[in-house]
């Protein structure tokens, strides 16, 4: 086995996770030691959004995720064109207006 193969991380993707969860709303909070990202699904006419997944990251990993997302968005836009975001409240990550409710 070469050194490259020895240092390769193998990732297992269980069947129940492989299907993924659709989320169109994210709530991000942090403390001095962690970033917490809750992914939820908001549906038109439904006043309650249910969190479908929670990811907890160390600050260093959150910053790495930010960089990886930026790199992938840049590649995506290079291939498919600019991603347009409709005008809405600043920092809202939702597909349509959600009013002034709190998560």
Phi and psi restraints in degrees (range 20) as a CNS / XPLOR table:
assign (resid 1 and name C) (resid 2 and name N)
       (resid 2 and name CA) (resid 2 and name C) 1.0 -78.8 20.0 2
assign (resid 2 and name N) (resid 2 and name CA)
       (resid 2 and name C) (resid 3 and name N) 1.0 165.9 20.0 2
assign (resid 2 and name C) (resid 3 and name N)
       (resid 3 and name CA) (resid 3 and name C) 1.0 -61.4 20.0 2
assign (resid 3 and name N) (resid 3 and name CA)
       (resid 3 and name C) (resid 4 and name N) 1.0 -35.3 20.0 2
assign (resid 3 and name C) (resid 4 and name N)
       (resid 4 and name CA) (resid 4 and name C) 1.0 -62.2 20.0 2
assign (resid 4 and name N) (resid 4 and name CA)
       (resid 4 and name C) (resid 5 and name N) 1.0 -43.0 20.0 2
assign (resid 4 and name C) (resid 5 and name N)
       (resid 5 and name CA) (resid 5 and name C) 1.0 -70.1 20.0 2
assign (resid 5 and name N) (resid 5 and name CA)
       (resid 5 and name C) (resid 6 and name N) 1.0 -33.5 20.0 2
assign (resid 5 and name C) (resid 6 and name N)
       (resid 6 and name CA) (resid 6 and name C) 1.0 -64.3 20.0 2
assign (resid 6 and name N) (resid 6 and name CA)
       (resid 6 and name C) (resid 7 and name N) 1.0 -35.8 20.0 2
assign (resid 6 and name C) (resid 7 and name N)
       (resid 7 and name CA) (resid 7 and name C) 1.0 -91.2 20.0 2
assign (resid 7 and name N) (resid 7 and name CA)
       (resid 7 and name C) (resid 8 and name N) 1.0 1.7 20.0 2
assign (resid 7 and name C) (resid 8 and name N)
       (resid 8 and name CA) (resid 8 and name C) 1.0 -80.4 20.0 2
assign (resid 8 and name N) (resid 8 and name CA)
       (resid 8 and name C) (resid 9 and name N) 1.0 133.0 20.0 2
assign (resid 8 and name C) (resid 9 and name N)
       (resid 9 and name CA) (resid 9 and name C) 1.0 -87.4 20.0 2
assign (resid 9 and name N) (resid 9 and name CA)
       (resid 9 and name C) (resid 10 and name N) 1.0 129.9 20.0 2
assign (resid 9 and name C) (resid 10 and name N)
       (resid 10 and name CA) (resid 10 and name C) 1.0 -96.5 20.0 2
assign (resid 10 and name N) (resid 10 and name CA)
       (resid 10 and name C) (resid 11 and name N) 1.0 132.3 20.0 2
assign (resid 10 and name C) (resid 11 and name N)
       (resid 11 and name CA) (resid 11 and name C) 1.0 -109.7 20.0 2
assign (resid 11 and name N) (resid 11 and name CA)
       (resid 11 and name C) (resid 12 and name N) 1.0 129.4 20.0 2
assign (resid 11 and name C) (resid 12 and name N)
       (resid 12 and name CA) (resid 12 and name C) 1.0 -103.0 20.0 2
assign (resid 12 and name N) (resid 12 and name CA)
       (resid 12 and name C) (resid 13 and name N) 1.0 132.4 20.0 2
assign (resid 12 and name C) (resid 13 and name N)
       (resid 13 and name CA) (resid 13 and name C) 1.0 -119.0 20.0 2
assign (resid 13 and name N) (resid 13 and name CA)
       (resid 13 and name C) (resid 14 and name N) 1.0 96.4 20.0 2
assign (resid 13 and name C) (resid 14 and name N)
       (resid 14 and name CA) (resid 14 and name C) 1.0 -60.4 20.0 2
assign (resid 14 and name N) (resid 14 and name CA)
       (resid 14 and name C) (resid 15 and name N) 1.0 149.1 20.0 2
assign (resid 14 and name C) (resid 15 and name N)
       (resid 15 and name CA) (resid 15 and name C) 1.0 -55.0 20.0 2
assign (resid 15 and name N) (resid 15 and name CA)
       (resid 15 and name C) (resid 16 and name N) 1.0 -42.4 20.0 2
assign (resid 15 and name C) (resid 16 and name N)
       (resid 16 and name CA) (resid 16 and name C) 1.0 -69.8 20.0 2
assign (resid 16 and name N) (resid 16 and name CA)
       (resid 16 and name C) (resid 17 and name N) 1.0 -22.4 20.0 2
assign (resid 16 and name C) (resid 17 and name N)
       (resid 17 and name CA) (resid 17 and name C) 1.0 -89.3 20.0 2
assign (resid 17 and name N) (resid 17 and name CA)
       (resid 17 and name C) (resid 18 and name N) 1.0 -30.7 20.0 2
assign (resid 17 and name C) (resid 18 and name N)
       (resid 18 and name CA) (resid 18 and name C) 1.0 -60.0 20.0 2
assign (resid 18 and name N) (resid 18 and name CA)
       (resid 18 and name C) (resid 19 and name N) 1.0 -29.4 20.0 2
assign (resid 18 and name C) (resid 19 and name N)
       (resid 19 and name CA) (resid 19 and name C) 1.0 -71.5 20.0 2
assign (resid 19 and name N) (resid 19 and name CA)
       (resid 19 and name C) (resid 20 and name N) 1.0 -22.0 20.0 2
assign (resid 19 and name C) (resid 20 and name N)
       (resid 20 and name CA) (resid 20 and name C) 1.0 74.8 20.0 2
assign (resid 20 and name N) (resid 20 and name CA)
       (resid 20 and name C) (resid 21 and name N) 1.0 172.7 20.0 2
assign (resid 20 and name C) (resid 21 and name N)
       (resid 21 and name CA) (resid 21 and name C) 1.0 -127.5 20.0 2
assign (resid 21 and name N) (resid 21 and name CA)
       (resid 21 and name C) (resid 22 and name N) 1.0 128.0 20.0 2
assign (resid 21 and name C) (resid 22 and name N)
       (resid 22 and name CA) (resid 22 and name C) 1.0 -76.2 20.0 2
assign (resid 22 and name N) (resid 22 and name CA)
       (resid 22 and name C) (resid 23 and name N) 1.0 129.4 20.0 2
assign (resid 22 and name C) (resid 23 and name N)
       (resid 23 and name CA) (resid 23 and name C) 1.0 -135.2 20.0 2
assign (resid 23 and name N) (resid 23 and name CA)
       (resid 23 and name C) (resid 24 and name N) 1.0 136.1 20.0 2
assign (resid 23 and name C) (resid 24 and name N)
       (resid 24 and name CA) (resid 24 and name C) 1.0 -126.8 20.0 2
assign (resid 24 and name N) (resid 24 and name CA)
       (resid 24 and name C) (resid 25 and name N) 1.0 19.2 20.0 2
assign (resid 24 and name C) (resid 25 and name N)
       (resid 25 and name CA) (resid 25 and name C) 1.0 -151.1 20.0 2
assign (resid 25 and name N) (resid 25 and name CA)
       (resid 25 and name C) (resid 26 and name N) 1.0 135.0 20.0 2
assign (resid 25 and name C) (resid 26 and name N)
       (resid 26 and name CA) (resid 26 and name C) 1.0 -132.5 20.0 2
assign (resid 26 and name N) (resid 26 and name CA)
       (resid 26 and name C) (resid 27 and name N) 1.0 139.8 20.0 2
assign (resid 26 and name C) (resid 27 and name N)
       (resid 27 and name CA) (resid 27 and name C) 1.0 -120.6 20.0 2
assign (resid 27 and name N) (resid 27 and name CA)
       (resid 27 and name C) (resid 28 and name N) 1.0 123.4 20.0 2
assign (resid 27 and name C) (resid 28 and name N)
       (resid 28 and name CA) (resid 28 and name C) 1.0 -117.3 20.0 2
assign (resid 28 and name N) (resid 28 and name CA)
       (resid 28 and name C) (resid 29 and name N) 1.0 126.3 20.0 2
assign (resid 28 and name C) (resid 29 and name N)
       (resid 29 and name CA) (resid 29 and name C) 1.0 -130.7 20.0 2
assign (resid 29 and name N) (resid 29 and name CA)
       (resid 29 and name C) (resid 30 and name N) 1.0 166.5 20.0 2
assign (resid 29 and name C) (resid 30 and name N)
       (resid 30 and name CA) (resid 30 and name C) 1.0 -152.3 20.0 2
assign (resid 30 and name N) (resid 30 and name CA)
       (resid 30 and name C) (resid 31 and name N) 1.0 158.5 20.0 2
assign (resid 30 and name C) (resid 31 and name N)
       (resid 31 and name CA) (resid 31 and name C) 1.0 -123.5 20.0 2
assign (resid 31 and name N) (resid 31 and name CA)
       (resid 31 and name C) (resid 32 and name N) 1.0 -171.1 20.0 2
assign (resid 31 and name C) (resid 32 and name N)
       (resid 32 and name CA) (resid 32 and name C) 1.0 -69.0 20.0 2
assign (resid 32 and name N) (resid 32 and name CA)
       (resid 32 and name C) (resid 33 and name N) 1.0 -19.2 20.0 2
assign (resid 32 and name C) (resid 33 and name N)
       (resid 33 and name CA) (resid 33 and name C) 1.0 -117.7 20.0 2
assign (resid 33 and name N) (resid 33 and name CA)
       (resid 33 and name C) (resid 34 and name N) 1.0 -11.3 20.0 2
assign (resid 33 and name C) (resid 34 and name N)
       (resid 34 and name CA) (resid 34 and name C) 1.0 -145.7 20.0 2
assign (resid 34 and name N) (resid 34 and name CA)
       (resid 34 and name C) (resid 35 and name N) 1.0 153.0 20.0 2
assign (resid 34 and name C) (resid 35 and name N)
       (resid 35 and name CA) (resid 35 and name C) 1.0 -111.8 20.0 2
assign (resid 35 and name N) (resid 35 and name CA)
       (resid 35 and name C) (resid 36 and name N) 1.0 136.3 20.0 2
assign (resid 35 and name C) (resid 36 and name N)
       (resid 36 and name CA) (resid 36 and name C) 1.0 -119.9 20.0 2
assign (resid 36 and name N) (resid 36 and name CA)
       (resid 36 and name C) (resid 37 and name N) 1.0 125.3 20.0 2
assign (resid 36 and name C) (resid 37 and name N)
       (resid 37 and name CA) (resid 37 and name C) 1.0 -117.3 20.0 2
assign (resid 37 and name N) (resid 37 and name CA)
       (resid 37 and name C) (resid 38 and name N) 1.0 116.0 20.0 2
assign (resid 37 and name C) (resid 38 and name N)
       (resid 38 and name CA) (resid 38 and name C) 1.0 -100.3 20.0 2
assign (resid 38 and name N) (resid 38 and name CA)
       (resid 38 and name C) (resid 39 and name N) 1.0 126.2 20.0 2
assign (resid 38 and name C) (resid 39 and name N)
       (resid 39 and name CA) (resid 39 and name C) 1.0 -104.3 20.0 2
assign (resid 39 and name N) (resid 39 and name CA)
       (resid 39 and name C) (resid 40 and name N) 1.0 128.0 20.0 2
assign (resid 39 and name C) (resid 40 and name N)
       (resid 40 and name CA) (resid 40 and name C) 1.0 -130.2 20.0 2
assign (resid 40 and name N) (resid 40 and name CA)
       (resid 40 and name C) (resid 41 and name N) 1.0 169.8 20.0 2
assign (resid 40 and name C) (resid 41 and name N)
       (resid 41 and name CA) (resid 41 and name C) 1.0 -119.4 20.0 2
assign (resid 41 and name N) (resid 41 and name CA)
       (resid 41 and name C) (resid 42 and name N) 1.0 120.8 20.0 2
assign (resid 41 and name C) (resid 42 and name N)
       (resid 42 and name CA) (resid 42 and name C) 1.0 -105.7 20.0 2
assign (resid 42 and name N) (resid 42 and name CA)
       (resid 42 and name C) (resid 43 and name N) 1.0 130.8 20.0 2
assign (resid 42 and name C) (resid 43 and name N)
       (resid 43 and name CA) (resid 43 and name C) 1.0 -118.3 20.0 2
assign (resid 43 and name N) (resid 43 and name CA)
       (resid 43 and name C) (resid 44 and name N) 1.0 144.4 20.0 2
assign (resid 43 and name C) (resid 44 and name N)
       (resid 44 and name CA) (resid 44 and name C) 1.0 -59.0 20.0 2
assign (resid 44 and name N) (resid 44 and name CA)
       (resid 44 and name C) (resid 45 and name N) 1.0 134.8 20.0 2
assign (resid 44 and name C) (resid 45 and name N)
       (resid 45 and name CA) (resid 45 and name C) 1.0 79.4 20.0 2
assign (resid 45 and name N) (resid 45 and name CA)
       (resid 45 and name C) (resid 46 and name N) 1.0 -3.0 20.0 2
assign (resid 45 and name C) (resid 46 and name N)
       (resid 46 and name CA) (resid 46 and name C) 1.0 -106.5 20.0 2
assign (resid 46 and name N) (resid 46 and name CA)
       (resid 46 and name C) (resid 47 and name N) 1.0 115.6 20.0 2
assign (resid 46 and name C) (resid 47 and name N)
       (resid 47 and name CA) (resid 47 and name C) 1.0 -75.1 20.0 2
assign (resid 47 and name N) (resid 47 and name CA)
       (resid 47 and name C) (resid 48 and name N) 1.0 -6.9 20.0 2
assign (resid 47 and name C) (resid 48 and name N)
       (resid 48 and name CA) (resid 48 and name C) 1.0 -122.5 20.0 2
assign (resid 48 and name N) (resid 48 and name CA)
       (resid 48 and name C) (resid 49 and name N) 1.0 128.2 20.0 2
assign (resid 48 and name C) (resid 49 and name N)
       (resid 49 and name CA) (resid 49 and name C) 1.0 -101.7 20.0 2
assign (resid 49 and name N) (resid 49 and name CA)
       (resid 49 and name C) (resid 50 and name N) 1.0 132.4 20.0 2
assign (resid 49 and name C) (resid 50 and name N)
       (resid 50 and name CA) (resid 50 and name C) 1.0 -99.5 20.0 2
assign (resid 50 and name N) (resid 50 and name CA)
       (resid 50 and name C) (resid 51 and name N) 1.0 129.0 20.0 2
assign (resid 50 and name C) (resid 51 and name N)
       (resid 51 and name CA) (resid 51 and name C) 1.0 -68.5 20.0 2
assign (resid 51 and name N) (resid 51 and name CA)
       (resid 51 and name C) (resid 52 and name N) 1.0 127.3 20.0 2
assign (resid 51 and name C) (resid 52 and name N)
       (resid 52 and name CA) (resid 52 and name C) 1.0 -99.9 20.0 2
assign (resid 52 and name N) (resid 52 and name CA)
       (resid 52 and name C) (resid 53 and name N) 1.0 -24.5 20.0 2
assign (resid 52 and name C) (resid 53 and name N)
       (resid 53 and name CA) (resid 53 and name C) 1.0 -157.8 20.0 2
assign (resid 53 and name N) (resid 53 and name CA)
       (resid 53 and name C) (resid 54 and name N) 1.0 145.2 20.0 2
assign (resid 53 and name C) (resid 54 and name N)
       (resid 54 and name CA) (resid 54 and name C) 1.0 -126.5 20.0 2
assign (resid 54 and name N) (resid 54 and name CA)
       (resid 54 and name C) (resid 55 and name N) 1.0 130.5 20.0 2
assign (resid 54 and name C) (resid 55 and name N)
       (resid 55 and name CA) (resid 55 and name C) 1.0 -120.3 20.0 2
assign (resid 55 and name N) (resid 55 and name CA)
       (resid 55 and name C) (resid 56 and name N) 1.0 128.6 20.0 2
assign (resid 55 and name C) (resid 56 and name N)
       (resid 56 and name CA) (resid 56 and name C) 1.0 -113.2 20.0 2
assign (resid 56 and name N) (resid 56 and name CA)
       (resid 56 and name C) (resid 57 and name N) 1.0 125.7 20.0 2
assign (resid 56 and name C) (resid 57 and name N)
       (resid 57 and name CA) (resid 57 and name C) 1.0 -126.8 20.0 2
assign (resid 57 and name N) (resid 57 and name CA)
       (resid 57 and name C) (resid 58 and name N) 1.0 146.1 20.0 2
assign (resid 57 and name C) (resid 58 and name N)
       (resid 58 and name CA) (resid 58 and name C) 1.0 -69.8 20.0 2
assign (resid 58 and name N) (resid 58 and name CA)
       (resid 58 and name C) (resid 59 and name N) 1.0 152.1 20.0 2
assign (resid 58 and name C) (resid 59 and name N)
       (resid 59 and name CA) (resid 59 and name C) 1.0 -51.7 20.0 2
assign (resid 59 and name N) (resid 59 and name CA)
       (resid 59 and name C) (resid 60 and name N) 1.0 -40.4 20.0 2
assign (resid 59 and name C) (resid 60 and name N)
       (resid 60 and name CA) (resid 60 and name C) 1.0 -62.8 20.0 2
assign (resid 60 and name N) (resid 60 and name CA)
       (resid 60 and name C) (resid 61 and name N) 1.0 -39.8 20.0 2
assign (resid 60 and name C) (resid 61 and name N)
       (resid 61 and name CA) (resid 61 and name C) 1.0 -72.1 20.0 2
assign (resid 61 and name N) (resid 61 and name CA)
       (resid 61 and name C) (resid 62 and name N) 1.0 -34.3 20.0 2
assign (resid 61 and name C) (resid 62 and name N)
       (resid 62 and name CA) (resid 62 and name C) 1.0 -61.6 20.0 2
assign (resid 62 and name N) (resid 62 and name CA)
       (resid 62 and name C) (resid 63 and name N) 1.0 -41.8 20.0 2
assign (resid 62 and name C) (resid 63 and name N)
       (resid 63 and name CA) (resid 63 and name C) 1.0 -67.9 20.0 2
assign (resid 63 and name N) (resid 63 and name CA)
       (resid 63 and name C) (resid 64 and name N) 1.0 -37.3 20.0 2
assign (resid 63 and name C) (resid 64 and name N)
       (resid 64 and name CA) (resid 64 and name C) 1.0 -64.4 20.0 2
assign (resid 64 and name N) (resid 64 and name CA)
       (resid 64 and name C) (resid 65 and name N) 1.0 -40.5 20.0 2
assign (resid 64 and name C) (resid 65 and name N)
       (resid 65 and name CA) (resid 65 and name C) 1.0 -62.0 20.0 2
assign (resid 65 and name N) (resid 65 and name CA)
       (resid 65 and name C) (resid 66 and name N) 1.0 -44.1 20.0 2
assign (resid 65 and name C) (resid 66 and name N)
       (resid 66 and name CA) (resid 66 and name C) 1.0 -55.7 20.0 2
assign (resid 66 and name N) (resid 66 and name CA)
       (resid 66 and name C) (resid 67 and name N) 1.0 -47.0 20.0 2
assign (resid 66 and name C) (resid 67 and name N)
       (resid 67 and name CA) (resid 67 and name C) 1.0 -64.2 20.0 2
assign (resid 67 and name N) (resid 67 and name CA)
       (resid 67 and name C) (resid 68 and name N) 1.0 -42.0 20.0 2
assign (resid 67 and name C) (resid 68 and name N)
       (resid 68 and name CA) (resid 68 and name C) 1.0 -65.9 20.0 2
assign (resid 68 and name N) (resid 68 and name CA)
       (resid 68 and name C) (resid 69 and name N) 1.0 -40.3 20.0 2
assign (resid 68 and name C) (resid 69 and name N)
       (resid 69 and name CA) (resid 69 and name C) 1.0 -63.7 20.0 2
assign (resid 69 and name N) (resid 69 and name CA)
       (resid 69 and name C) (resid 70 and name N) 1.0 -44.0 20.0 2
assign (resid 69 and name C) (resid 70 and name N)
       (resid 70 and name CA) (resid 70 and name C) 1.0 -61.5 20.0 2
assign (resid 70 and name N) (resid 70 and name CA)
       (resid 70 and name C) (resid 71 and name N) 1.0 -43.5 20.0 2
assign (resid 70 and name C) (resid 71 and name N)
       (resid 71 and name CA) (resid 71 and name C) 1.0 -62.0 20.0 2
assign (resid 71 and name N) (resid 71 and name CA)
       (resid 71 and name C) (resid 72 and name N) 1.0 -42.3 20.0 2
assign (resid 71 and name C) (resid 72 and name N)
       (resid 72 and name CA) (resid 72 and name C) 1.0 -71.8 20.0 2
assign (resid 72 and name N) (resid 72 and name CA)
       (resid 72 and name C) (resid 73 and name N) 1.0 -35.4 20.0 2
assign (resid 72 and name C) (resid 73 and name N)
       (resid 73 and name CA) (resid 73 and name C) 1.0 -65.4 20.0 2
assign (resid 73 and name N) (resid 73 and name CA)
       (resid 73 and name C) (resid 74 and name N) 1.0 -40.9 20.0 2
assign (resid 73 and name C) (resid 74 and name N)
       (resid 74 and name CA) (resid 74 and name C) 1.0 -59.5 20.0 2
assign (resid 74 and name N) (resid 74 and name CA)
       (resid 74 and name C) (resid 75 and name N) 1.0 -46.2 20.0 2
assign (resid 74 and name C) (resid 75 and name N)
       (resid 75 and name CA) (resid 75 and name C) 1.0 -63.7 20.0 2
assign (resid 75 and name N) (resid 75 and name CA)
       (resid 75 and name C) (resid 76 and name N) 1.0 -43.0 20.0 2
assign (resid 75 and name C) (resid 76 and name N)
       (resid 76 and name CA) (resid 76 and name C) 1.0 -59.0 20.0 2
assign (resid 76 and name N) (resid 76 and name CA)
       (resid 76 and name C) (resid 77 and name N) 1.0 -49.1 20.0 2
assign (resid 76 and name C) (resid 77 and name N)
       (resid 77 and name CA) (resid 77 and name C) 1.0 -67.0 20.0 2
assign (resid 77 and name N) (resid 77 and name CA)
       (resid 77 and name C) (resid 78 and name N) 1.0 -31.1 20.0 2
assign (resid 77 and name C) (resid 78 and name N)
       (resid 78 and name CA) (resid 78 and name C) 1.0 -64.0 20.0 2
assign (resid 78 and name N) (resid 78 and name CA)
       (resid 78 and name C) (resid 79 and name N) 1.0 -38.0 20.0 2
assign (resid 78 and name C) (resid 79 and name N)
       (resid 79 and name CA) (resid 79 and name C) 1.0 -86.0 20.0 2
assign (resid 79 and name N) (resid 79 and name CA)
       (resid 79 and name C) (resid 80 and name N) 1.0 -39.5 20.0 2
assign (resid 79 and name C) (resid 80 and name N)
       (resid 80 and name CA) (resid 80 and name C) 1.0 -114.3 20.0 2
assign (resid 80 and name N) (resid 80 and name CA)
       (resid 80 and name C) (resid 81 and name N) 1.0 -6.6 20.0 2
assign (resid 80 and name C) (resid 81 and name N)
       (resid 81 and name CA) (resid 81 and name C) 1.0 101.6 20.0 2
assign (resid 81 and name N) (resid 81 and name CA)
       (resid 81 and name C) (resid 82 and name N) 1.0 168.2 20.0 2
assign (resid 81 and name C) (resid 82 and name N)
       (resid 82 and name CA) (resid 82 and name C) 1.0 -62.5 20.0 2
assign (resid 82 and name N) (resid 82 and name CA)
       (resid 82 and name C) (resid 83 and name N) 1.0 139.1 20.0 2
assign (resid 82 and name C) (resid 83 and name N)
       (resid 83 and name CA) (resid 83 and name C) 1.0 -84.9 20.0 2
assign (resid 83 and name N) (resid 83 and name CA)
       (resid 83 and name C) (resid 84 and name N) 1.0 121.6 20.0 2
assign (resid 83 and name C) (resid 84 and name N)
       (resid 84 and name CA) (resid 84 and name C) 1.0 -92.8 20.0 2
assign (resid 84 and name N) (resid 84 and name CA)
       (resid 84 and name C) (resid 85 and name N) 1.0 133.5 20.0 2
assign (resid 84 and name C) (resid 85 and name N)
       (resid 85 and name CA) (resid 85 and name C) 1.0 -114.7 20.0 2
assign (resid 85 and name N) (resid 85 and name CA)
       (resid 85 and name C) (resid 86 and name N) 1.0 121.0 20.0 2
assign (resid 85 and name C) (resid 86 and name N)
       (resid 86 and name CA) (resid 86 and name C) 1.0 -62.8 20.0 2
assign (resid 86 and name N) (resid 86 and name CA)
       (resid 86 and name C) (resid 87 and name N) 1.0 152.5 20.0 2
assign (resid 86 and name C) (resid 87 and name N)
       (resid 87 and name CA) (resid 87 and name C) 1.0 -64.3 20.0 2
assign (resid 87 and name N) (resid 87 and name CA)
       (resid 87 and name C) (resid 88 and name N) 1.0 128.3 20.0 2
assign (resid 87 and name C) (resid 88 and name N)
       (resid 88 and name CA) (resid 88 and name C) 1.0 -157.6 20.0 2
assign (resid 88 and name N) (resid 88 and name CA)
       (resid 88 and name C) (resid 89 and name N) 1.0 179.6 20.0 2
assign (resid 88 and name C) (resid 89 and name N)
       (resid 89 and name CA) (resid 89 and name C) 1.0 -52.4 20.0 2
assign (resid 89 and name N) (resid 89 and name CA)
       (resid 89 and name C) (resid 90 and name N) 1.0 141.1 20.0 2
assign (resid 89 and name C) (resid 90 and name N)
       (resid 90 and name CA) (resid 90 and name C) 1.0 -58.0 20.0 2
assign (resid 90 and name N) (resid 90 and name CA)
       (resid 90 and name C) (resid 91 and name N) 1.0 142.5 20.0 2
assign (resid 90 and name C) (resid 91 and name N)
       (resid 91 and name CA) (resid 91 and name C) 1.0 68.1 20.0 2
assign (resid 91 and name N) (resid 91 and name CA)
       (resid 91 and name C) (resid 92 and name N) 1.0 9.3 20.0 2
assign (resid 91 and name C) (resid 92 and name N)
       (resid 92 and name CA) (resid 92 and name C) 1.0 -87.7 20.0 2
assign (resid 92 and name N) (resid 92 and name CA)
       (resid 92 and name C) (resid 93 and name N) 1.0 129.0 20.0 2
assign (resid 92 and name C) (resid 93 and name N)
       (resid 93 and name CA) (resid 93 and name C) 1.0 -114.7 20.0 2
assign (resid 93 and name N) (resid 93 and name CA)
       (resid 93 and name C) (resid 94 and name N) 1.0 75.4 20.0 2
assign (resid 93 and name C) (resid 94 and name N)
       (resid 94 and name CA) (resid 94 and name C) 1.0 -141.4 20.0 2
assign (resid 94 and name N) (resid 94 and name CA)
       (resid 94 and name C) (resid 95 and name N) 1.0 153.7 20.0 2
assign (resid 94 and name C) (resid 95 and name N)
       (resid 95 and name CA) (resid 95 and name C) 1.0 -76.8 20.0 2
assign (resid 95 and name N) (resid 95 and name CA)
       (resid 95 and name C) (resid 96 and name N) 1.0 -17.9 20.0 2
assign (resid 95 and name C) (resid 96 and name N)
       (resid 96 and name CA) (resid 96 and name C) 1.0 -154.4 20.0 2
assign (resid 96 and name N) (resid 96 and name CA)
       (resid 96 and name C) (resid 97 and name N) 1.0 165.3 20.0 2
assign (resid 96 and name C) (resid 97 and name N)
       (resid 97 and name CA) (resid 97 and name C) 1.0 -56.1 20.0 2
assign (resid 97 and name N) (resid 97 and name CA)
       (resid 97 and name C) (resid 98 and name N) 1.0 137.0 20.0 2
assign (resid 97 and name C) (resid 98 and name N)
       (resid 98 and name CA) (resid 98 and name C) 1.0 -113.9 20.0 2
assign (resid 98 and name N) (resid 98 and name CA)
       (resid 98 and name C) (resid 99 and name N) 1.0 5.6 20.0 2
assign (resid 98 and name C) (resid 99 and name N)
       (resid 99 and name CA) (resid 99 and name C) 1.0 75.3 20.0 2
assign (resid 99 and name N) (resid 99 and name CA)
       (resid 99 and name C) (resid 100 and name N) 1.0 -158.5 20.0 2
assign (resid 99 and name C) (resid 100 and name N)
       (resid 100 and name CA) (resid 100 and name C) 1.0 -103.2 20.0 2
assign (resid 100 and name N) (resid 100 and name CA)
       (resid 100 and name C) (resid 101 and name N) 1.0 15.9 20.0 2
assign (resid 100 and name C) (resid 101 and name N)
       (resid 101 and name CA) (resid 101 and name C) 1.0 -64.3 20.0 2
assign (resid 101 and name N) (resid 101 and name CA)
       (resid 101 and name C) (resid 102 and name N) 1.0 160.9 20.0 2
assign (resid 101 and name C) (resid 102 and name N)
       (resid 102 and name CA) (resid 102 and name C) 1.0 -108.1 20.0 2
assign (resid 102 and name N) (resid 102 and name CA)
       (resid 102 and name C) (resid 103 and name N) 1.0 151.6 20.0 2
